[in-house]
Every structure is written in C-alpha cells, then in structure tokens.
C-alpha cells in the first residue's frame, strides 16, 4: 500500500488529501461578506499620516551593532529602534 501524499503549509503543518477535502468542504459551506473582503486593507499598516518612505542611511559598524543589540534586547526591529531614536531626538510624536 502506498503512503498517502502529504503537503506542507508555509508554517510547516502537514496536510493530507483528506485534510484538503475537509478544508474545501468547510469553505464551500461558509458564508462570506464579499463586500467586506473587497474593502479590506492590504499591505503593511500605515505608520503615520501618509505612506512611509524608505530612507537609506549609512551606519558605521559600531553604531549598526549597537542598534541591532538594542533591537534584539527589546524584541523589535532595527527599523523601529531607529524610528524611535529619531522621534526622541527631533521631539516628534
């Protein structure tokens, strides 16, 4: 007897053909608000009053290491550490 084919999701979960059939049946019987789905925002959430811009900045190795260490310590991203530092320095909300 052959082993049933499995599929792996992006998160690593294994799905069999039976799982996929069950998911398809659940979707077919569900009701969706199509208009709400059409108006749903896509992409990253807004960070301010207008779309954000990417601003390339050169950092010396020591400063880069300090930013990365702070981000790791606070369980956040280097971008968030830099944004927070700029807001504090410029006294901008």
Buried (B, 14 or more C-beta within 10 A) or exposed (E): EEEEEEEEEEEEEEBEEEBEEEEEEEEEEEEEEEEEEEEEEEEEEEEEEEEEEEEEEEEEEEEEEEBBEBBEEEEEEBEEBBBEEEEEEEEEE
